[in-house]
Amino acid sequence: ALANQASSMQQWITGLQSQVAATPLTTQALERIVKETVALAVADELGDYASAEQAYMSIASLTNSLGARGNTHTARMLNQKLPTLLKLLADEDAYNRDAFKAELVGLNAALGDEVRRIQP
């Protein structure tokens, strides 16, 4: 039974890998991932320090990718917010979830403004 479950899981993972490999990471896809990451934090899905730290690293990495792909306006806007987020993560023992969330609420609003700026 366990061997069958492991085989099923391996087939599922293989299928998922194929789907991911077939999905191009366009600038729009990267922007969507940033927005969804920020939205998770705004919705209180990132309640602990480790989750907040992972969200920060994801946002920072995606920001670099957006800048490298020529979306300098969005990357510049995100880069202005990253130092404040990093300061809030500087000390795990002093981590303030509400302050981190408040910064991301502002970032979420800025991302929404960015979408309205780009779309006709």
ChimeraX commands (.cxc) that place a marker at each C-alpha (Angstrom):
marker #1 position 0.00,0.00,0.00 radius 0.5
marker #1 position 2.79,2.40,0.88 radius 0.5
marker #1 position 4.60,1.59,-2.36 radius 0.5
marker #1 position 1.45,2.40,-4.33 radius 0.5
marker #1 position 1.05,5.71,-2.51 radius 0.5
marker #1 position 4.69,6.58,-3.16 radius 0.5
marker #1 position 4.29,5.72,-6.83 radius 0.5
marker #1 position 1.15,7.85,-7.10 radius 0.5
marker #1 position 2.93,10.74,-5.40 radius 0.5
marker #1 position 5.90,10.41,-7.76 radius 0.5
marker #1 position 3.56,10.47,-10.78 radius 0.5
marker #1 position 1.83,13.57,-9.42 radius 0.5
marker #1 position 5.17,15.32,-8.84 radius 0.5
marker #1 position 6.36,14.39,-12.34 radius 0.5
marker #1 position 3.18,15.83,-13.83 radius 0.5
marker #1 position 3.52,18.98,-11.78 radius 0.5
marker #1 position 7.16,19.39,-12.86 radius 0.5
marker #1 position 6.05,19.16,-16.49 radius 0.5
marker #1 position 3.39,21.83,-15.95 radius 0.5
marker #1 position 5.86,24.16,-14.25 radius 0.5
marker #1 position 8.49,23.62,-16.95 radius 0.5
marker #1 position 5.89,24.41,-19.64 radius 0.5
marker #1 position 4.83,27.67,-17.98 radius 0.5
marker #1 position 6.98,30.61,-19.04 radius 0.5
marker #1 position 7.89,33.08,-16.31 radius 0.5
marker #1 position 6.88,36.23,-18.12 radius 0.5
marker #1 position 7.09,39.66,-16.56 radius 0.5
marker #1 position 3.34,39.49,-15.99 radius 0.5
marker #1 position 3.70,36.12,-14.23 radius 0.5
marker #1 position 6.43,37.52,-11.96 radius 0.5
marker #1 position 4.26,40.52,-11.13 radius 0.5
marker #1 position 1.35,38.21,-10.30 radius 0.5
marker #1 position 3.56,36.13,-7.99 radius 0.5
marker #1 position 4.71,39.28,-6.16 radius 0.5
marker #1 position 1.12,40.47,-5.79 radius 0.5
marker #1 position -0.06,37.07,-4.53 radius 0.5
marker #1 position 2.80,36.88,-2.03 radius 0.5
marker #1 position 1.95,40.33,-0.68 radius 0.5
marker #1 position -1.75,39.43,-0.63 radius 0.5
marker #1 position -1.01,36.35,1.51 radius 0.5
marker #1 position 0.61,38.53,4.14 radius 0.5
marker #1 position -2.20,41.08,4.02 radius 0.5
marker #1 position -4.67,38.23,4.57 radius 0.5
marker #1 position -2.74,37.12,7.70 radius 0.5
marker #1 position -1.49,33.95,6.06 radius 0.5
marker #1 position 2.09,34.77,7.09 radius 0.5
marker #1 position 1.71,35.02,10.83 radius 0.5
marker #1 position 5.12,33.94,12.06 radius 0.5
marker #1 position 8.61,35.31,11.62 radius 0.5
marker #1 position 9.83,32.50,9.35 radius 0.5
marker #1 position 6.94,33.00,6.94 radius 0.5
marker #1 position 7.48,36.75,6.88 radius 0.5
marker #1 position 11.17,36.25,6.21 radius 0.5
marker #1 position 10.42,33.88,3.34 radius 0.5
marker #1 position 7.93,36.36,1.89 radius 0.5
marker #1 position 10.54,39.11,2.06 radius 0.5
marker #1 position 13.13,36.96,0.29 radius 0.5
marker #1 position 10.62,36.03,-2.41 radius 0.5
marker #1 position 9.61,39.64,-2.97 radius 0.5
marker #1 position 13.26,40.76,-3.09 radius 0.5
marker #1 position 14.20,38.03,-5.56 radius 0.5
marker #1 position 11.21,38.70,-7.79 radius 0.5
marker #1 position 11.95,42.43,-7.66 radius 0.5
marker #1 position 15.44,41.75,-8.99 radius 0.5
marker #1 position 14.00,39.59,-11.76 radius 0.5
marker #1 position 11.49,42.27,-12.73 radius 0.5
marker #1 position 14.25,44.88,-12.90 radius 0.5
marker #1 position 16.43,42.59,-15.01 radius 0.5
marker #1 position 13.53,42.09,-17.44 radius 0.5
marker #1 position 13.09,45.80,-17.92 radius 0.5
marker #1 position 10.18,46.50,-15.59 radius 0.5
marker #1 position 12.18,49.17,-13.86 radius 0.5
marker #1 position 9.23,51.22,-12.62 radius 0.5
marker #1 position 7.72,48.36,-10.60 radius 0.5
marker #1 position 11.16,47.19,-9.47 radius 0.5
marker #1 position 12.06,50.71,-8.31 radius 0.5
marker #1 position 8.78,51.03,-6.42 radius 0.5
marker #1 position 9.31,47.65,-4.73 radius 0.5
marker #1 position 12.95,48.44,-3.95 radius 0.5
marker #1 position 11.83,51.55,-2.08 radius 0.5
marker #1 position 9.75,49.36,0.27 radius 0.5
marker #1 position 12.23,46.54,0.82 radius 0.5
marker #1 position 14.58,48.30,3.31 radius 0.5
marker #1 position 11.68,48.98,5.70 radius 0.5
marker #1 position 10.56,45.36,5.50 radius 0.5
marker #1 position 14.11,44.19,6.12 radius 0.5
marker #1 position 14.41,46.40,9.22 radius 0.5
marker #1 position 11.24,44.82,10.58 radius 0.5
marker #1 position 12.88,41.41,10.16 radius 0.5
marker #1 position 16.24,42.40,11.66 radius 0.5
marker #1 position 15.54,40.77,15.03 radius 0.5
marker #1 position 13.46,37.62,15.24 radius 0.5
marker #1 position 12.78,38.20,18.94 radius 0.5
marker #1 position 11.48,41.72,18.28 radius 0.5
marker #1 position 9.43,40.77,15.20 radius 0.5
marker #1 position 6.20,42.75,15.08 radius 0.5
marker #1 position 3.69,40.95,12.90 radius 0.5
marker #1 position 1.29,43.90,12.83 radius 0.5
marker #1 position 3.99,46.34,11.69 radius 0.5
marker #1 position 5.13,43.93,8.96 radius 0.5
marker #1 position 1.56,43.46,7.81 radius 0.5
marker #1 position 0.96,47.23,7.80 radius 0.5
marker #1 position 3.94,47.76,5.50 radius 0.5
marker #1 position 2.64,45.06,3.18 radius 0.5
marker #1 position -0.84,46.62,3.18 radius 0.5
marker #1 position 0.84,49.77,1.86 radius 0.5
marker #1 position 2.81,47.74,-0.65 radius 0.5
marker #1 position -0.37,45.97,-1.74 radius 0.5
marker #1 position -2.02,49.35,-2.40 radius 0.5
marker #1 position 1.05,50.54,-4.31 radius 0.5
marker #1 position 1.00,47.39,-6.45 radius 0.5
marker #1 position -2.65,48.03,-7.23 radius 0.5
marker #1 position -1.78,51.57,-8.28 radius 0.5
marker #1 position 1.00,50.16,-10.43 radius 0.5
marker #1 position -1.45,47.84,-12.19 radius 0.5
marker #1 position -3.79,50.77,-12.89 radius 0.5
marker #1 position -0.85,52.79,-14.23 radius 0.5
marker #1 position 0.14,50.07,-16.71 radius 0.5
marker #1 position -3.32,49.03,-17.89 radius 0.5
marker #1 position -5.29,51.31,-20.25 radius 0.5
marker link #1:1,2 radius 0.2
marker link #1:2,3 radius 0.2
marker link #1:3,4 radius 0.2
marker link #1:4,5 radius 0.2
marker link #1:5,6 radius 0.2
marker link #1:6,7 radius 0.2
marker link #1:7,8 radius 0.2
marker link #1:8,9 radius 0.2
marker link #1:9,10 radius 0.2
marker link #1:10,11 radius 0.2
marker link #1:11,12 radius 0.2
marker link #1:12,13 radius 0.2
marker link #1:13,14 radius 0.2
marker link #1:14,15 radius 0.2
marker link #1:15,16 radius 0.2
marker link #1:16,17 radius 0.2
marker link #1:17,18 radius 0.2
marker link #1:18,19 radius 0.2
marker link #1:19,20 radius 0.2
marker link #1:20,21 radius 0.2
marker link #1:21,22 radius 0.2
marker link #1:22,23 radius 0.2
marker link #1:23,24 radius 0.2
marker link #1:24,25 radius 0.2
marker link #1:25,26 radius 0.2
marker link #1:26,27 radius 0.2
marker link #1:27,28 radius 0.2
marker link #1:28,29 radius 0.2
marker link #1:29,30 radius 0.2
marker link #1:30,31 radius 0.2
marker link #1:31,32 radius 0.2
marker link #1:32,33 radius 0.2
marker link #1:33,34 radius 0.2
marker link #1:34,35 radius 0.2
marker link #1:35,36 radius 0.2
marker link #1:36,37 radius 0.2
marker link #1:37,38 radius 0.2
marker link #1:38,39 radius 0.2
marker link #1:39,40 radius 0.2
marker link #1:40,41 radius 0.2
marker link #1:41,42 radius 0.2
marker link #1:42,43 radius 0.2
marker link #1:43,44 radius 0.2
marker link #1:44,45 radius 0.2
marker link #1:45,46 radius 0.2
marker link #1:46,47 radius 0.2
marker link #1:47,48 radius 0.2
marker link #1:48,49 radius 0.2
marker link #1:49,50 radius 0.2
marker link #1:50,51 radius 0.2
marker link #1:51,52 radius 0.2
marker link #1:52,53 radius 0.2
marker link #1:53,54 radius 0.2
marker link #1:54,55 radius 0.2
marker link #1:55,56 radius 0.2
marker link #1:56,57 radius 0.2
marker link #1:57,58 radius 0.2
marker link #1:58,59 radius 0.2
marker link #1:59,60 radius 0.2
marker link #1:60,61 radius 0.2
marker link #1:61,62 radius 0.2
marker link #1:62,63 radius 0.2
marker link #1:63,64 radius 0.2
marker link #1:64,65 radius 0.2
marker link #1:65,66 radius 0.2
marker link #1:66,67 radius 0.2
marker link #1:67,68 radius 0.2
marker link #1:68,69 radius 0.2
marker link #1:69,70 radius 0.2
marker link #1:70,71 radius 0.2
marker link #1:71,72 radius 0.2
marker link #1:72,73 radius 0.2
marker link #1:73,74 radius 0.2
marker link #1:74,75 radius 0.2
marker link #1:75,76 radius 0.2
marker link #1:76,77 radius 0.2
marker link #1:77,78 radius 0.2
marker link #1:78,79 radius 0.2
marker link #1:79,80 radius 0.2
marker link #1:80,81 radius 0.2
marker link #1:81,82 radius 0.2
marker link #1:82,83 radius 0.2
marker link #1:83,84 radius 0.2
marker link #1:84,85 radius 0.2
marker link #1:85,86 radius 0.2
marker link #1:86,87 radius 0.2
marker link #1:87,88 radius 0.2
marker link #1:88,89 radius 0.2
marker link #1:89,90 radius 0.2
marker link #1:90,91 radius 0.2
marker link #1:91,92 radius 0.2
marker link #1:92,93 radius 0.2
marker link #1:93,94 radius 0.2
marker link #1:94,95 radius 0.2
marker link #1:95,96 radius 0.2
marker link #1:96,97 radius 0.2
marker link #1:97,98 radius 0.2
marker link #1:98,99 radius 0.2
marker link #1:99,100 radius 0.2
marker link #1:100,101 radius 0.2
marker link #1:101,102 radius 0.2
marker link #1:102,103 radius 0.2
marker link #1:103,104 radius 0.2
marker link #1:104,105 radius 0.2
marker link #1:105,106 radius 0.2
marker link #1:106,107 radius 0.2
marker link #1:107,108 radius 0.2
marker link #1:108,109 radius 0.2
marker link #1:109,110 radius 0.2
marker link #1:110,111 radius 0.2
marker link #1:111,112 radius 0.2
marker link #1:112,113 radius 0.2
marker link #1:113,114 radius 0.2
marker link #1:114,115 radius 0.2
marker link #1:115,116 radius 0.2
marker link #1:116,117 radius 0.2
marker link #1:117,118 radius 0.2
marker link #1:118,119 radius 0.2
marker link #1:119,120 radius 0.2
view
